């Protein structure tokens, strides 16, 4: 990770580990650990020097985050149920739930629950020779007082 804000640079490095398996043909289970050994180091000396003041050096340690997820295919593999538990030693656990349905072979609609808000989405996939192009849109509702998010992504799968 690298950040630059007000001429203050911060650098960090960390890792993660994950495993996924299929104990049954339509059931997938996954487990991951994120931010393993992750630290972010920065110093504000260069910024405060312009004001003839001293800065400070900081080294922040990120909490390790654990995720456990499961998904199951139903109705001739046209409906996917999914769930995930997200937990770190600094936060309470969060539950994410979702369902995806394919109306057509290349079109999927999604609805879910994330951090107390409903989510909606749409996904399109088109295979061209050996490459699959994907487009996804998601609407993430907000809690009271926050703005909703509109997320758009494109994928190139090969």
Buried (B, 14 or more C-beta within 10 A) or exposed (E): EEEEEEEBBBEBEBEBEEEEEEEEEEEBBBEBBBBEEBBBEBBBEEBBEEEEEEBEEEEEEBEBBBBBBBBBBEEEEBBBEBBBEBBBEEEEEBEBEBBBBBEEEEEBEBBBBBEEBEBEBBBBBEEEEEEBEBEBBBBBBEEEEEEEEEEEEEEEEE
